[in-house]
Amino acid sequence: MHQQSKNDVKRIGMVIKLRPECLDQYLALHDDSNAGVRDLLAKYHMKNFSIFLHQIGNDWFEFGYYEYDGTDFLADMAALEKEPRNQYWLEICNPMQIPLEGESGWATMKQVYFNEG
């Protein structure tokens, strides 16, 4: 298994569908004034975490992006999953979302281009 060096940055893109009846609640939950789990993201080396929302027809899709700059991605994600506050956060958010066909949660996207500049 590849251990990342401190200079490596792993870029993660994800997509999931949002239940349209949950749009207002989801937006309020992610408002800048709601700290939520932001400190946990930083604790586990997830930087520049962003979520974008886009409507296609009657469907709403979320696109998530973050950069991981730690040295052991799998260990950090496993530790984050065990955080009670993260578990609580997901208990609220997960029912608002509909995974894409064949997925059980956020679908990880393949990075096809990056321009460092």
The first five atom37 places (N, CA, C, CB, O) and aatype in JSON, in Angstrom:
{
  "aatype": [12, 8, 5, 5, 15, 11, 2, 3, 19, 11, 1, 9, 7, 12, 19, 9, 11, 10, 1, 14, 6, 4, 10, 3, 5, 18, 10, 0, 10, 8, 3, 3, 15, 2, 0, 7, 19, 1, 3, 10, 10, 0, 11, 18, 8, 12, 11, 2, 13, 15, 9, 13, 10, 8, 5, 9, 7, 2, 3, 17, 13, 6, 13, 7, 18, 18, 6, 18, 3, 7, 16, 3, 13, 10, 0, 3, 12, 0, 0, 10, 6, 11, 6, 14, 1, 2, 5, 18, 17, 10, 6, 9, 4, 2, 14, 12, 5, 9, 14, 10, 6, 7, 6, 15, 7, 17, 0, 16, 12, 11, 5, 19, 18, 13, 2, 6, 7],
  "atom_mask": [
    [1, 1, 1, 1, 1],
    [1, 1, 1, 1, 1],
    [1, 1, 1, 1, 1],
    [1, 1, 1, 1, 1],
    [1, 1, 1, 1, 1],
    [1, 1, 1, 1, 1],
    [1, 1, 1, 1, 1],
    [1, 1, 1, 1, 1],
    [1, 1, 1, 1, 1],
    [1, 1, 1, 1, 1],
    [1, 1, 1, 1, 1],
    [1, 1, 1, 1, 1],
    [1, 1, 1, 0, 1],
    [1, 1, 1, 1, 1],
    [1, 1, 1, 1, 1],
    [1, 1, 1, 1, 1],
    [1, 1, 1, 1, 1],
    [1, 1, 1, 1, 1],
    [1, 1, 1, 1, 1],
    [1, 1, 1, 1, 1],
    [1, 1, 1, 1, 1],
    [1, 1, 1, 1, 1],
    [1, 1, 1, 1, 1],
    [1, 1, 1, 1, 1],
    [1, 1, 1, 1, 1],
    [1, 1, 1, 1, 1],
    [1, 1, 1, 1, 1],
    [1, 1, 1, 1, 1],
    [1, 1, 1, 1, 1],
    [1, 1, 1, 1, 1],
    [1, 1, 1, 1, 1],
    [1, 1, 1, 1, 1],
    [1, 1, 1, 1, 1],
    [1, 1, 1, 1, 1],
    [1, 1, 1, 1, 1],
    [1, 1, 1, 0, 1],
    [1, 1, 1, 1, 1],
    [1, 1, 1, 1, 1],
    [1, 1, 1, 1, 1],
    [1, 1, 1, 1, 1],
    [1, 1, 1, 1, 1],
    [1, 1, 1, 1, 1],
    [1, 1, 1, 1, 1],
    [1, 1, 1, 1, 1],
    [1, 1, 1, 1, 1],
    [1, 1, 1, 1, 1],
    [1, 1, 1, 1, 1],
    [1, 1, 1, 1, 1],
    [1, 1, 1, 1, 1],
    [1, 1, 1, 1, 1],
    [1, 1, 1, 1, 1],
    [1, 1, 1, 1, 1],
    [1, 1, 1, 1, 1],
    [1, 1, 1, 1, 1],
    [1, 1, 1, 1, 1],
    [1, 1, 1, 1, 1],
    [1, 1, 1, 0, 1],
    [1, 1, 1, 1, 1],
    [1, 1, 1, 1, 1],
    [1, 1, 1, 1, 1],
    [1, 1, 1, 1, 1],
    [1, 1, 1, 1, 1],
    [1, 1, 1, 1, 1],
    [1, 1, 1, 0, 1],
    [1, 1, 1, 1, 1],
    [1, 1, 1, 1, 1],
    [1, 1, 1, 1, 1],
    [1, 1, 1, 1, 1],
    [1, 1, 1, 1, 1],
    [1, 1, 1, 0, 1],
    [1, 1, 1, 1, 1],
    [1, 1, 1, 1, 1],
    [1, 1, 1, 1, 1],
    [1, 1, 1, 1, 1],
    [1, 1, 1, 1, 1],
    [1, 1, 1, 1, 1],
    [1, 1, 1, 1, 1],
    [1, 1, 1, 1, 1],
    [1, 1, 1, 1, 1],
    [1, 1, 1, 1, 1],
    [1, 1, 1, 1, 1],
    [1, 1, 1, 1, 1],
    [1, 1, 1, 1, 1],
    [1, 1, 1, 1, 1],
    [1, 1, 1, 1, 1],
    [1, 1, 1, 1, 1],
    [1, 1, 1, 1, 1],
    [1, 1, 1, 1, 1],
    [1, 1, 1, 1, 1],
    [1, 1, 1, 1, 1],
    [1, 1, 1, 1, 1],
    [1, 1, 1, 1, 1],
    [1, 1, 1, 1, 1],
    [1, 1, 1, 1, 1],
    [1, 1, 1, 1, 1],
    [1, 1, 1, 1, 1],
    [1, 1, 1, 1, 1],
    [1, 1, 1, 1, 1],
    [1, 1, 1, 1, 1],
    [1, 1, 1, 1, 1],
    [1, 1, 1, 1, 1],
    [1, 1, 1, 0, 1],
    [1, 1, 1, 1, 1],
    [1, 1, 1, 1, 1],
    [1, 1, 1, 0, 1],
    [1, 1, 1, 1, 1],
    [1, 1, 1, 1, 1],
    [1, 1, 1, 1, 1],
    [1, 1, 1, 1, 1],
    [1, 1, 1, 1, 1],
    [1, 1, 1, 1, 1],
    [1, 1, 1, 1, 1],
    [1, 1, 1, 1, 1],
    [1, 1, 1, 1, 1],
    [1, 1, 1, 1, 1],
    [1, 1, 1, 1, 1],
    [1, 1, 1, 0, 1]
  ],
  "atom_positions": [
    [[0.85, -1.18, 0.0], [0.0, 0.0, 0.0], [0.89, 1.24, 0.0], [-0.96, 0.0, 1.22], [1.88, 1.3, 0.72]],
    [[0.53, 2.2, -0.79], [1.29, 3.44, -0.91], [1.01, 4.36, 0.27], [0.95, 4.16, -2.23], [-0.14, 4.74, 0.51]],
    [[2.04, 4.7, 1.01], [1.94, 5.71, 2.06], [2.28, 7.04, 1.42], [2.88, 5.39, 3.28], [3.31, 7.16, 0.75]],
    [[1.44, 8.03, 1.61], [1.7, 9.34, 1.04], [2.8, 10.04, 1.8], [0.44, 10.19, 1.04], [2.88, 9.95, 3.02]],
    [[3.66, 10.73, 1.06], [4.61, 11.6, 1.72], [3.88, 12.89, 2.06], [5.86, 11.86, 0.83], [2.8, 13.15, 1.54]],
    [[4.46, 13.69, 2.92], [3.8, 14.92, 3.36], [3.6, 15.9, 2.2], [4.62, 15.59, 4.46], [2.74, 16.78, 2.29]],
    [[4.36, 15.76, 1.1], [4.23, 16.68, -0.03], [3.15, 16.26, -1.01], [5.55, 16.79, -0.75], [2.75, 17.06, -1.86]],
    [[2.67, 15.02, -0.91], [1.6, 14.55, -1.79], [0.27, 15.15, -1.37], [1.53, 13.01, -1.8], [0.02, 15.33, -0.18]],
    [[-0.57, 15.44, -2.32], [-1.94, 15.85, -2.05], [-2.85, 14.95, -2.86], [-2.17, 17.37, -2.39], [-2.71, 14.84, -4.08]],
    [[-3.77, 14.3, -2.18], [-4.74, 13.43, -2.83], [-5.99, 14.28, -3.04], [-5.06, 12.13, -1.97], [-6.54, 14.81, -2.08]],
    [[-6.43, 14.41, -4.29], [-7.61, 15.2, -4.61], [-8.8, 14.26, -4.81], [-7.37, 16.07, -5.88], [-8.72, 13.31, -5.59]],
    [[-9.89, 14.54, -4.1], [-11.06, 13.68, -4.11], [-12.26, 14.46, -4.65], [-11.35, 13.12, -2.69], [-12.58, 15.53, -4.14]],
    [[-12.91, 13.92, -5.67], [-14.17, 14.46, -6.17], [-15.25, 13.41, -5.95], [0.0, 0.0, 0.0], [-15.02, 12.22, -6.16]],
    [[-16.43, 13.84, -5.51], [-17.51, 12.92, -5.19], [-18.82, 13.49, -5.7], [-17.59, 12.64, -3.65], [-18.95, 14.7, -5.88]],
    [[-19.8, 12.61, -5.93], [-21.11, 13.06, -6.39], [-22.19, 12.2, -5.75], [-21.22, 13.01, -7.95], [-22.01, 11.0, -5.53]],
    [[-23.33, 12.83, -5.46], [-24.49, 12.15, -4.9], [-25.72, 12.99, -5.22], [-24.34, 11.92, -3.35], [-25.6, 14.19, -5.48]],
    [[-26.87, 12.39, -5.22], [-28.12, 13.1, -5.5], [-28.72, 13.56, -4.18], [-29.12, 12.18, -6.28], [-28.62, 12.87, -3.16]],
    [[-29.36, 14.72, -4.19], [-30.02, 15.27, -3.01], [-31.53, 15.16, -3.18], [-29.6, 16.76, -2.77], [-32.06, 15.48, -4.24]],
    [[-32.2, 14.7, -2.14], [-33.67, 14.64, -2.19], [-34.19, 16.08, -2.27], [-34.27, 13.88, -0.93], [-33.87, 16.89, -1.41]],
    [[-34.98, 16.41, -3.3], [-35.42, 17.8, -3.49], [-36.19, 18.36, -2.3], [-36.28, 17.9, -4.73], [-36.11, 19.56, -2.03]],
    [[-36.94, 17.53, -1.6], [-37.69, 18.01, -0.43], [-36.77, 18.36, 0.74], [-38.71, 16.95, 0.0], [-37.22, 18.94, 1.73]],
    [[-35.5, 18.01, 0.65], [-34.54, 18.28, 1.72], [-33.63, 19.47, 1.4], [-33.7, 17.06, 1.99], [-32.73, 19.78, 2.18]],
    [[-33.85, 20.12, 0.27], [-32.95, 21.17, -0.18], [-32.75, 22.26, 0.87], [-33.49, 21.79, -1.47], [-31.61, 22.57, 1.22]],
    [[-33.82, 22.85, 1.39], [-33.69, 23.94, 2.36], [-33.0, 23.48, 3.63], [-35.06, 24.52, 2.69], [-32.15, 24.19, 4.17]],
    [[-33.36, 22.31, 4.13], [-32.74, 21.79, 5.34], [-31.25, 21.52, 5.13], [-33.45, 20.49, 5.79], [-30.43, 21.81, 5.99]],
    [[-30.92, 20.98, 3.98], [-29.51, 20.68, 3.66], [-28.7, 21.96, 3.58], [-29.41, 19.9, 2.34], [-27.58, 22.03, 4.11]],
    [[-29.25, 22.97, 2.92], [-28.54, 24.25, 2.81], [-28.34, 24.89, 4.18], [-29.32, 25.22, 1.89], [-27.27, 25.42, 4.46]],
    [[-29.35, 24.84, 5.04], [-29.22, 25.4, 6.39], [-28.17, 24.64, 7.2], [-30.58, 25.36, 7.11], [-27.4, 25.24, 7.95]],
    [[-28.15, 23.34, 7.04], [-27.19, 22.5, 7.77], [-25.76, 22.85, 7.37], [-27.47, 21.02, 7.5], [-24.85, 22.76, 8.19]],
    [[-25.56, 23.24, 6.13], [-24.22, 23.53, 5.63], [-23.91, 25.03, 5.58], [-24.05, 22.92, 4.26], [-22.91, 25.43, 4.98]],
    [[-24.74, 25.84, 6.17], [-24.51, 27.28, 6.24], [-23.18, 27.56, 6.93], [-25.67, 27.99, 6.99], [-22.76, 26.8, 7.8]],
    [[-22.52, 28.65, 6.54], [-21.22, 29.0, 7.12], [-21.26, 29.16, 8.63], [-20.72, 30.27, 6.5], [-20.24, 28.98, 9.29]],
    [[-22.42, 29.5, 9.19], [-22.51, 29.71, 10.63], [-22.6, 28.39, 11.41], [-23.7, 30.58, 10.95], [-22.5, 28.39, 12.64]],
    [[-22.81, 27.28, 10.71], [-22.92, 25.98, 11.37], [-21.57, 25.27, 11.3], [-24.04, 25.12, 10.71], [-21.15, 24.83, 10.22]],
    [[-20.9, 25.15, 12.44], [-19.56, 24.54, 12.46], [-19.61, 23.06, 12.1], [-18.93, 24.71, 13.84], [-18.66, 22.55, 11.51]],
    [[-20.7, 22.38, 12.43], [-20.84, 20.97, 12.06], [-19.63, 20.14, 12.42], [0.0, 0.0, 0.0], [-19.28, 19.99, 13.59]],
    [[-18.99, 19.59, 11.41], [-17.82, 18.72, 11.62], [-16.56, 19.31, 10.98], [-18.1, 17.33, 11.05], [-15.62, 18.57, 10.69]],
    [[-16.55, 20.59, 10.76], [-15.41, 21.22, 10.07], [-14.08, 20.97, 10.77], [-15.64, 22.71, 9.94], [-13.07, 20.74, 10.12]],
    [[-14.08, 21.01, 12.11], [-12.83, 20.77, 12.83], [-12.37, 19.33, 12.66], [-13.0, 21.09, 14.32], [-11.17, 19.06, 12.66]],
    [[-13.3, 18.4, 12.51], [-12.92, 17.0, 12.28], [-12.3, 16.82, 10.9], [-14.14, 16.08, 12.44], [-11.38, 16.03, 10.74]],
    [[-12.8, 17.54, 9.92], [-12.2, 17.47, 8.59], [-10.74, 17.89, 8.66], [-12.98, 18.35, 7.59], [-9.87, 17.23, 8.09]],
    [[-10.47, 18.99, 9.35], [-9.09, 19.46, 9.48], [-8.25, 18.46, 10.28], [-9.06, 20.84, 10.16], [-7.09, 18.2, 9.94]],
    [[-8.83, 17.91, 11.34], [-8.1, 16.94, 12.19], [-7.61, 15.75, 11.36], [-9.0, 16.45, 13.33], [-6.52, 15.23, 11.61]],
    [[-8.41, 15.34, 10.38], [-8.06, 14.18, 9.57], [-7.52, 14.56, 8.2], [-9.26, 13.28, 9.42], [-7.62, 13.79, 7.24]],
    [[-6.94, 15.75, 8.11], [-6.15, 16.19, 6.95], [-6.96, 16.39, 5.67], [-5.07, 15.2, 6.69], [-6.44, 16.22, 4.57]],
    [[-8.22, 16.76, 5.83], [-9.08, 17.02, 4.67], [-9.17, 18.54, 4.52], [-10.5, 16.37, 4.84], [-9.83, 19.21, 5.31]],
    [[-8.53, 19.07, 3.5], [-8.44, 20.52, 3.3], [-9.29, 20.94, 2.1], [-6.98, 20.95, 3.1], [-9.6, 20.13, 1.23]],
    [[-9.65, 22.21, 2.07], [-10.39, 22.78, 0.94], [-11.65, 21.99, 0.61], [-9.49, 22.85, -0.3], [-12.02, 21.83, -0.55]],
    [[-12.31, 21.49, 1.65], [-13.53, 20.7, 1.46], [-14.63, 21.63, 0.97], [-13.95, 19.97, 2.78], [-14.97, 22.61, 1.62]],
    [[-15.17, 21.3, -0.18], [-16.22, 22.12, -0.79], [-17.34, 21.22, -1.27], [-15.65, 22.96, -1.95], [-17.1, 20.09, -1.7]],
    [[-18.56, 21.72, -1.19], [-19.71, 21.02, -1.77], [-20.42, 22.01, -2.69], [-20.68, 20.48, -0.65], [-20.72, 23.13, -2.3]],
    [[-20.68, 21.56, -3.92], [-21.38, 22.36, -4.91], [-22.72, 21.68, -5.19], [-20.54, 22.51, -6.23], [-22.83, 20.46, -5.07]],
    [[-23.7, 22.46, -5.54], [-25.04, 21.94, -5.8], [-25.47, 22.37, -7.2], [-26.06, 22.45, -4.73], [-25.27, 23.51, -7.6]],
    [[-26.06, 21.42, -7.94], [-26.5, 21.74, -9.31], [-27.79, 20.99, -9.61], [-25.4, 21.38, -10.35], [-27.93, 19.8, -9.3]],
    [[-28.73, 21.69, -10.23], [-29.99, 21.08, -10.61], [-29.94, 20.66, -12.08], [-31.18, 22.04, -10.36], [-29.55, 21.44, -12.95]],
    [[-30.33, 19.41, -12.34], [-30.46, 18.9, -13.7], [-31.88, 18.39, -13.82], [-29.39, 17.75, -14.02], [-32.24, 17.39, -13.21]],
    [[-32.69, 19.08, -14.61], [-34.11, 18.76, -14.69], [-34.74, 19.0, -13.33], [0.0, 0.0, 0.0], [-34.63, 20.1, -12.78]],
    [[-35.41, 18.01, -12.79], [-36.0, 18.12, -11.45], [-35.08, 17.59, -10.36], [-37.31, 17.37, -11.4], [-35.43, 17.63, -9.18]],
    [[-33.91, 17.1, -10.73], [-33.0, 16.47, -9.77], [-31.91, 17.43, -9.32], [-32.38, 15.22, -10.38], [-31.41, 18.24, -10.1]],
    [[-31.54, 17.33, -8.05], [-30.45, 18.11, -7.48], [-29.28, 17.16, -7.22], [-30.89, 18.83, -6.16], [-29.46, 16.08, -6.66]],
    [[-28.09, 17.59, -7.64], [-26.88, 16.8, -7.43], [-25.87, 17.61, -6.63], [-26.28, 16.34, -8.78], [-25.71, 18.81, -6.84]],
    [[-25.21, 16.92, -5.73], [-24.12, 17.52, -4.96], [-22.8, 17.01, -5.53], [-24.23, 17.18, -3.43], [-22.65, 15.83, -5.82]],
    [[-21.87, 17.92, -5.69], [-20.51, 17.57, -6.05], [-19.63, 17.99, -4.89], [-20.07, 18.25, -7.4], [-19.62, 19.16, -4.52]],
    [[-18.9, 17.06, -4.34], [-17.99, 17.36, -3.23], [-16.55, 17.26, -3.69], [0.0, 0.0, 0.0], [-16.21, 16.44, -4.55]],
    [[-15.71, 18.1, -3.12], [-14.28, 18.11, -3.45], [-13.51, 18.39, -2.19], [-13.95, 19.16, -4.55], [-13.88, 19.26, -1.4]],
    [[-12.42, 17.65, -1.99], [-11.48, 17.99, -0.93], [-10.09, 17.49, -1.29], [-11.93, 17.39, 0.41], [-9.91, 16.67, -2.18]],
    [[-9.13, 18.02, -0.58], [-7.74, 17.61, -0.74], [-7.28, 16.97, 0.56], [-6.83, 18.82, -1.14], [-7.48, 17.53, 1.64]],
    [[-6.68, 15.82, 0.45], [-6.16, 15.11, 1.61], [-4.65, 15.28, 1.61], [-6.57, 13.59, 1.6], [-3.98, 14.93, 0.63]],
    [[-4.1, 15.83, 2.71], [-2.65, 16.05, 2.76], [-1.98, 15.32, 3.92], [-2.37, 17.54, 2.86], [-0.88, 15.69, 4.34]],
    [[-2.64, 14.28, 4.43], [-2.03, 13.46, 5.48], [-1.11, 12.41, 4.88], [0.0, 0.0, 0.0], [-0.77, 12.47, 3.7]],
    [[-0.73, 11.44, 5.69], [0.19, 10.4, 5.23], [-0.44, 9.01, 5.19], [1.41, 10.38, 6.1], [0.17, 8.08, 4.66]],
    [[-1.64, 8.85, 5.75], [-2.3, 7.53, 5.74], [-3.8, 7.73, 5.57], [-1.99, 6.74, 7.05], [-4.55, 7.78, 6.55]],
    [[-4.24, 7.83, 4.33], [-5.62, 8.13, 3.99], [-6.59, 7.12, 4.62], [-5.8, 8.15, 2.48], [-7.57, 7.51, 5.26]],
    [[-6.33, 5.84, 4.43], [-7.25, 4.82, 4.93], [-7.39, 4.86, 6.45], [-6.79, 3.44, 4.49], [-8.5, 4.73, 6.97]],
    [[-6.29, 5.04, 7.15], [-6.34, 5.12, 8.62], [-7.1, 6.36, 9.07], [-4.92, 5.12, 9.21], [-7.9, 6.29, 10.01]],
    [[-6.86, 7.49, 8.41], [-7.56, 8.72, 8.79], [-9.06, 8.61, 8.52], [-6.98, 9.92, 8.03], [-9.86, 9.07, 9.33]],
    [[-9.45, 8.02, 7.39], [-10.87, 7.88, 7.09], [-11.54, 6.9, 8.07], [-11.07, 7.39, 5.63], [-12.69, 7.11, 8.46]],
    [[-10.83, 5.85, 8.47], [-11.37, 4.9, 9.45], [-11.55, 5.58, 10.81], [-10.44, 3.67, 9.59], [-12.54, 5.34, 11.5]],
    [[-10.6, 6.42, 11.19], [-10.7, 7.14, 12.47], [-11.84, 8.16, 12.42], [-9.36, 7.86, 12.79], [-12.57, 8.31, 13.4]],
    [[-11.99, 8.85, 11.3], [-13.09, 9.81, 11.15], [-14.44, 9.1, 11.27], [-13.0, 10.54, 9.8], [-15.36, 9.64, 11.88]],
    [[-14.57, 7.92, 10.69], [-15.82, 7.16, 10.77], [-16.2, 6.82, 12.21], [-15.7, 5.87, 9.95], [-17.38, 6.65, 12.52]],
    [[-15.22, 6.72, 13.09], [-15.46, 6.35, 14.49], [-15.79, 7.56, 15.37], [-14.25, 5.63, 15.06], [-16.2, 7.39, 16.53]],
    [[-15.63, 8.75, 14.85], [-15.92, 9.96, 15.63], [-17.43, 10.07, 15.86], [-15.38, 11.23, 14.89], [-18.19, 10.11, 14.89]],
    [[-17.88, 10.12, 17.12], [-19.32, 10.2, 17.39], [-20.0, 11.4, 16.73], [-19.55, 10.26, 18.88], [-21.13, 11.28, 16.26]],
    [[-19.35, 12.53, 16.7], [-19.96, 13.72, 16.1], [-20.1, 13.55, 14.59], [-19.14, 14.98, 16.42], [-21.07, 14.02, 14.01]],
    [[-19.15, 12.89, 13.96], [-19.26, 12.61, 12.52], [-20.38, 11.61, 12.27], [-17.92, 12.06, 11.96], [-21.14, 11.75, 11.3]],
    [[-20.51, 10.59, 13.12], [-21.59, 9.62, 12.97], [-22.95, 10.31, 13.09], [-21.46, 8.5, 14.04], [-23.86, 10.02, 12.32]],
    [[-23.07, 11.21, 14.05], [-24.32, 11.96, 14.23], [-24.62, 12.82, 12.99], [-24.24, 12.85, 15.49], [-25.75, 12.86, 12.52]],
    [[-23.59, 13.5, 12.48], [-23.73, 14.34, 11.29], [-24.25, 13.51, 10.12], [-22.38, 15.01, 10.93], [-25.16, 13.94, 9.41]],
    [[-23.67, 12.34, 9.92], [-24.09, 11.48, 8.81], [-25.5, 10.92, 9.02], [-23.1, 10.33, 8.64], [-26.22, 10.7, 8.05]],
    [[-25.88, 10.7, 10.26], [-27.26, 10.25, 10.54], [-28.27, 11.31, 10.09], [-27.44, 9.95, 12.05], [-29.39, 10.98, 9.7]],
    [[-27.88, 12.57, 10.13], [-28.75, 13.66, 9.68], [-28.69, 13.79, 8.15], [-28.34, 14.99, 10.36], [-29.73, 13.9, 7.49]],
    [[-27.48, 13.79, 7.6], [-27.3, 14.07, 6.17], [-27.66, 12.89, 5.27], [-25.89, 14.47, 5.91], [-28.28, 13.09, 4.22]],
    [[-27.29, 11.69, 5.65], [-27.48, 10.55, 4.74], [-28.91, 10.36, 4.27], [-27.02, 9.3, 5.41], [-29.12, 10.08, 3.08]],
    [[-29.93, 10.51, 5.14], [-31.3, 10.33, 4.63], [-31.73, 11.4, 3.63], [-32.27, 10.33, 5.79], [-32.72, 11.22, 2.92]],
    [[-31.0, 12.52, 3.56], [-31.33, 13.58, 2.6], [-30.79, 13.27, 1.21], [-30.77, 14.91, 3.08], [-31.11, 13.96, 0.24]],
    [[-29.98, 12.24, 1.11], [-29.27, 11.97, -0.13], [-29.7, 10.63, -0.74], [-27.77, 11.98, 0.11], [-30.14, 9.72, -0.04]],
    [[-29.54, 10.55, -2.06], [-29.83, 9.33, -2.8], [-28.56, 8.95, -3.56], [-31.06, 9.52, -3.79], [-28.16, 9.65, -4.49]],
    [[-27.91, 7.86, -3.17], [-26.71, 7.44, -3.9], [-27.03, 7.15, -5.37], [-26.08, 6.19, -3.24], [-28.13, 6.72, -5.7]],
    [[-26.06, 7.39, -6.23], [-26.22, 7.04, -7.63], [-26.34, 5.52, -7.75], [-25.02, 7.57, -8.48], [-25.9, 4.78, -6.87]],
    [[-26.93, 5.07, -8.84], [-27.14, 3.63, -9.04], [-25.83, 2.87, -8.87], [-27.74, 3.36, -10.43], [-24.81, 3.23, -9.45]],
    [[-25.87, 1.81, -8.07], [-24.69, 0.98, -7.84], [-23.8, 1.45, -6.71], [0.0, 0.0, 0.0], [-22.8, 0.8, -6.4]],
    [[-24.14, 2.56, -6.08], [-23.33, 3.12, -4.99], [-24.1, 3.01, -3.68], [-22.96, 4.61, -5.27], [-25.33, 2.9, -3.67]],
    [[-23.37, 3.04, -2.57], [-24.02, 3.01, -1.25], [-23.96, 4.36, -0.55], [-23.37, 1.94, -0.38], [-24.55, 4.53, 0.51]],
    [[-23.25, 5.31, -1.13], [-23.12, 6.66, -0.58], [-22.56, 7.55, -1.68], [0.0, 0.0, 0.0], [-22.86, 7.35, -2.86]],
    [[-21.76, 8.52, -1.28], [-21.12, 9.39, -2.28], [-20.32, 8.52, -3.25], [-20.19, 10.44, -1.59], [-19.61, 7.62, -2.83]],
    [[-20.44, 8.78, -4.53], [-19.64, 8.09, -5.55], [-18.36, 8.88, -5.76], [-20.44, 7.95, -6.9], [-18.4, 10.08, -6.03]],
    [[-17.23, 8.21, -5.65], [-15.95, 8.86, -5.89], [-15.74, 8.99, -7.39], [-14.77, 8.07, -5.23], [-15.95, 8.05, -8.15]],
    [[-15.33, 10.17, -7.8], [-15.15, 10.46, -9.21], [-13.67, 10.29, -9.59], [-15.64, 11.89, -9.55], [-12.79, 10.46, -8.76]],
    [[-13.42, 9.96, -10.83], [-12.06, 9.82, -11.35], [-11.55, 11.2, -11.75], [-12.0, 8.84, -12.55], [-12.21, 11.91, -12.51]],
    [[-10.41, 11.58, -11.24], [-9.8, 12.86, -11.65], [-9.19, 12.67, -13.03], [-8.72, 13.35, -10.62], [-8.39, 11.75, -13.24]],
    [[-9.56, 13.53, -13.97], [-9.02, 13.42, -15.32], [-8.15, 14.61, -15.7], [-10.15, 13.27, -16.31], [-7.47, 14.59, -16.73]],
    [[-8.17, 15.66, -14.88], [-7.36, 16.83, -15.2], [-7.11, 17.64, -13.94], [-8.05, 17.7, -16.28], [-7.98, 17.76, -13.08]],
    [[-5.91, 18.19, -13.84], [-5.56, 19.11, -12.75], [-4.56, 20.11, -13.29], [-4.99, 18.35, -11.51], [-3.59, 19.73, -13.93]],
    [[-4.8, 21.38, -13.02], [-3.87, 22.43, -13.43], [-3.36, 23.13, -12.19], [-4.54, 23.43, -14.41], [-4.1, 23.89, -11.55]],
    [[-2.13, 22.9, -11.86], [-1.54, 23.57, -10.69], [-0.99, 24.89, -11.16], [-0.42, 22.69, -10.02], [-0.2, 24.97, -12.1]],
    [[-1.42, 25.93, -10.48], [-0.94, 27.22, -10.97], [-1.13, 28.33, -10.03], [0.0, 0.0, 0.0], [-0.76, 29.46, -10.33]]
  ]
}
